[in-house]
Amino acid sequence: MKYDRAGTPDEVRADLTVGAQWKGGWTFDAGKPGAPTVRIDGKSLEGPSPPEVLLVALATCTAIDVVEMLSKRRTPPTTLDVTTTAERKADTPRRITRAHLAYKITGEGIDHTQTMRAIELAVTRYCTVRDTMDPEMAITWSLELG
């Protein structure tokens, strides 16, 4: 059920505040007030598109949790890369229906089973971005240790 409607800013507790300034065409500079911005481009020419930014947020949110969990196990990663692949509906709105997170991690003493468990916990329990997304959107993951 959607609860979308007109309203006022004072109806929301301001836990997070970001802004987006239109730069022409389909481009915006966006971010936290007073902090560096990121160029977002609906045509993916000068920066990621809004759906791509959503996938970047998912990848980085889960990766932060994985780094934290591995570090607590005293096996911090040396490198961690996440490639996200997603499917979208063909018709409007072209929402993301499925995504796959492919992690590539290097580091001393990193165990495949423990790291897969860390990824599972990041995706299914700890990542705020994932928990905010549609729960019907299927997310899978894989791991390559280097």
MIGUPA-400098 format. One record per residue (C-alpha): residue number from 1; x, y, z. Coordinates in steps of 0.1 Angstrom, whole numbers, plus 5000, padded with zeros to 4 digits. Each point is the difference from the previous one (the first is absolute). Last residue first. Example, Ala and Ser with C-alpha at 12.3 -4.5 7.8 and 13.67 -1.06 7.14 Angstrom:
<pt resi="2" c1="5137" c2="4989" c3="5071"/>
<pt resi="1" c1="4986" c2="4966" c3="5007"/>
//
This chain:
<pt resi="146" c1="5413" c2="4866" c3="4955"/>
<pt resi="145" c1="4968" c2="4989" c3="5015"/>
<pt resi="144" c1="4970" c2="5000" c3="4977"/>
<pt resi="143" c1="4966" c2="5003" c3="5017"/>
<pt resi="142" c1="4964" c2="4999" c3="4988"/>
<pt resi="141" c1="4968" c2="5018" c3="5008"/>
<pt resi="140" c1="4962" c2="4998" c3="4993"/>
<pt resi="139" c1="4974" c2="5027" c3="5005"/>
<pt resi="138" c1="4963" c2="4995" c3="4991"/>
<pt resi="137" c1="4978" c2="5030" c3="5001"/>
<pt resi="136" c1="4969" c2="4990" c3="5020"/>
<pt resi="135" c1="5014" c2="5018" c3="5031"/>
<pt resi="134" c1="4997" c2="5033" c3="4981"/>
<pt resi="133" c1="5030" c2="5021" c3="5011"/>
<pt resi="132" c1="5004" c2="5016" c3="5034"/>
<pt resi="131" c1="5015" c2="4968" c3="5016"/>
<pt resi="130" c1="5025" c2="4998" c3="4972"/>
<pt resi="129" c1="5011" c2="5037" c3="5006"/>
<pt resi="128" c1="5002" c2="4995" c3="5037"/>
<pt resi="127" c1="5024" c2="4970" c3="4996"/>
<pt resi="126" c1="5002" c2="4980" c3="5033"/>
<pt resi="125" c1="4977" c2="4969" c3="4997"/>
<pt resi="124" c1="4996" c2="4983" c3="4966"/>
<pt resi="123" c1="5027" c2="5016" c3="4979"/>
<pt resi="122" c1="5027" c2="5006" c3="5027"/>
<pt resi="121" c1="4991" c2="4967" c3="5017"/>
<pt resi="120" c1="5003" c2="4980" c3="4967"/>
<pt resi="119" c1="5033" c2="5018" c3="4992"/>
<pt resi="118" c1="5015" c2="4992" c3="5034"/>
<pt resi="117" c1="4988" c2="4963" c3="4995"/>
<pt resi="116" c1="5017" c2="4999" c3="4966"/>
<pt resi="115" c1="5031" c2="5014" c3="5017"/>
<pt resi="114" c1="5000" c2="4973" c3="5027"/>
<pt resi="113" c1="4997" c2="4973" c3="4974"/>
<pt resi="112" c1="5027" c2="5014" c3="4977"/>
<pt resi="111" c1="5025" c2="5006" c3="5027"/>
<pt resi="110" c1="5022" c2="5031" c3="5000"/>
<pt resi="109" c1="5034" c2="4993" c3="5015"/>
<pt resi="108" c1="5019" c2="5028" c3="4983"/>
<pt resi="107" c1="4980" c2="5022" c3="4977"/>
<pt resi="106" c1="4983" c2="5001" c3="4966"/>
<pt resi="105" c1="4963" c2="5005" c3="4992"/>
<pt resi="104" c1="4979" c2="4998" c3="4969"/>
<pt resi="103" c1="4963" c2="5004" c3="5007"/>
<pt resi="102" c1="4974" c2="4994" c3="4973"/>
<pt resi="101" c1="4967" c2="5016" c3="5011"/>
<pt resi="100" c1="4970" c2="4988" c3="4979"/>
<pt resi="99" c1="4968" c2="5020" c3="4995"/>
<pt resi="98" c1="4964" c2="4993" c3="4991"/>
<pt resi="97" c1="4969" c2="5020" c3="4993"/>
<pt resi="96" c1="5013" c2="5035" c3="4996"/>
<pt resi="95" c1="4972" c2="5024" c3="4990"/>
<pt resi="94" c1="4995" c2="5011" c3="4965"/>
<pt resi="93" c1="4969" c2="5021" c3="5008"/>
<pt resi="92" c1="4991" c2="4996" c3="4972"/>
<pt resi="91" c1="5003" c2="4967" c3="4980"/>
<pt resi="90" c1="5030" c2="4977" c3="4994"/>
<pt resi="89" c1="5004" c2="4993" c3="5037"/>
<pt resi="88" c1="5036" c2="5001" c3="5011"/>
<pt resi="87" c1="5027" c2="4974" c3="5007"/>
<pt resi="86" c1="5031" c2="5007" c3="5020"/>
<pt resi="85" c1="5037" c2="4994" c3="5001"/>
<pt resi="84" c1="5021" c2="5013" c3="5029"/>
<pt resi="83" c1="5038" c2="4997" c3="5000"/>
<pt resi="82" c1="5015" c2="5002" c3="5035"/>
<pt resi="81" c1="5038" c2="5004" c3="5006"/>
<pt resi="80" c1="5018" c2="4995" c3="5033"/>
<pt resi="79" c1="5037" c2="5002" c3="5004"/>
<pt resi="78" c1="5024" c2="4994" c3="5029"/>
<pt resi="77" c1="4971" c2="4985" c3="5021"/>
<pt resi="76" c1="5002" c2="5000" c3="5037"/>
<pt resi="75" c1="5004" c2="4965" c3="5016"/>
<pt resi="74" c1="4999" c2="5007" c3="5037"/>
<pt resi="73" c1="4965" c2="4986" c3="5003"/>
<pt resi="72" c1="4989" c2="5036" c3="5008"/>
<pt resi="71" c1="5016" c2="5011" c3="4968"/>
<pt resi="70" c1="4980" c2="4975" c3="4980"/>
<pt resi="69" c1="4968" c2="5012" c3="5015"/>
<pt resi="68" c1="5008" c2="5037" c3="4995"/>
<pt resi="67" c1="5011" c2="4994" c3="4964"/>
<pt resi="66" c1="4968" c2="4980" c3="4993"/>
<pt resi="65" c1="4978" c2="5027" c3="5015"/>
<pt resi="64" c1="5017" c2="5027" c3="4979"/>
<pt resi="63" c1="4996" c2="4978" c3="4969"/>
<pt resi="62" c1="4962" c2="4996" c3="5006"/>
<pt resi="61" c1="4995" c2="5038" c3="5000"/>
<pt resi="60" c1="5025" c2="5004" c3="4971"/>
<pt resi="59" c1="4981" c2="4976" c3="4977"/>
<pt resi="58" c1="4965" c2="5012" c3="5010"/>
<pt resi="57" c1="5010" c2="5037" c3="4996"/>
<pt resi="56" c1="5016" c2="4992" c3="4966"/>
<pt resi="55" c1="4968" c2="4982" c3="4990"/>
<pt resi="54" c1="4979" c2="5031" c3="5009"/>
<pt resi="53" c1="5025" c2="5022" c3="4982"/>
<pt resi="52" c1="4995" c2="4979" c3="4969"/>
<pt resi="51" c1="4962" c2="5005" c3="5003"/>
<pt resi="50" c1="5006" c2="5038" c3="5002"/>
<pt resi="49" c1="5024" c2="5000" c3="4970"/>
<pt resi="48" c1="5037" c2="4999" c3="5006"/>
<pt resi="47" c1="5022" c2="5029" c3="4988"/>
<pt resi="46" c1="5006" c2="5023" c3="4970"/>
<pt resi="45" c1="4984" c2="4978" c3="4973"/>
<pt resi="44" c1="4978" c2="4977" c3="5020"/>
<pt resi="43" c1="4968" c2="5014" c3="4983"/>
<pt resi="42" c1="4983" c2="5009" c3="5033"/>
<pt resi="41" c1="5032" c2="5016" c3="5011"/>
<pt resi="40" c1="5011" c2="5002" c3="5037"/>
<pt resi="39" c1="5032" c2="5020" c3="5007"/>
<pt resi="38" c1="5012" c2="4994" c3="5036"/>
<pt resi="37" c1="5004" c2="5027" c3="5025"/>
<pt resi="36" c1="5027" c2="5008" c3="5026"/>
<pt resi="35" c1="4986" c2="5011" c3="5034"/>
<pt resi="34" c1="4984" c2="5033" c3="5012"/>
<pt resi="33" c1="4965" c2="4987" c3="4996"/>
<pt resi="32" c1="5000" c2="4962" c3="4994"/>
<pt resi="31" c1="5000" c2="4989" c3="4964"/>
<pt resi="30" c1="4988" c2="5007" c3="4965"/>
<pt resi="29" c1="5012" c2="5017" c3="4968"/>
<pt resi="28" c1="4973" c2="4994" c3="4975"/>
<pt resi="27" c1="4999" c2="4991" c3="4963"/>
<pt resi="26" c1="4970" c2="4992" c3="4977"/>
<pt resi="25" c1="5003" c2="5031" c3="4978"/>
<pt resi="24" c1="5013" c2="5028" c3="5022"/>
<pt resi="23" c1="5020" c2="5002" c3="5032"/>
<pt resi="22" c1="4971" c2="4993" c3="5024"/>
<pt resi="21" c1="5010" c2="5002" c3="5036"/>
<pt resi="20" c1="4993" c2="4970" c3="5023"/>
<pt resi="19" c1="4999" c2="5001" c3="5037"/>
<pt resi="18" c1="5005" c2="4976" c3="5029"/>
<pt resi="17" c1="4987" c2="4999" c3="5036"/>
<pt resi="16" c1="5000" c2="4970" c3="5023"/>
<pt resi="15" c1="4985" c2="4995" c3="5035"/>
<pt resi="14" c1="4977" c2="5030" c3="4994"/>
<pt resi="13" c1="4969" c2="4988" c3="5017"/>
<pt resi="12" c1="4973" c2="5003" c3="4973"/>
<pt resi="11" c1="4967" c2="5019" c3="5002"/>
<pt resi="10" c1="5020" c2="5032" c3="5003"/>
<pt resi="9" c1="5009" c2="4997" c3="4963"/>
<pt resi="8" c1="4964" c2="5005" c3="4989"/>
<pt resi="7" c1="4975" c2="4977" c3="4982"/>
<pt resi="6" c1="4987" c2="4988" c3="4966"/>
<pt resi="5" c1="4993" c2="4963" c3="4998"/>
<pt resi="4" c1="5016" c2="4966" c3="4996"/>
<pt resi="3" c1="4988" c2="4974" c3="5025"/>
<pt resi="2" c1="5004" c2="4970" c3="4977"/>
<pt resi="1" c1="4987" c2="4966" c3="5009"/>
//
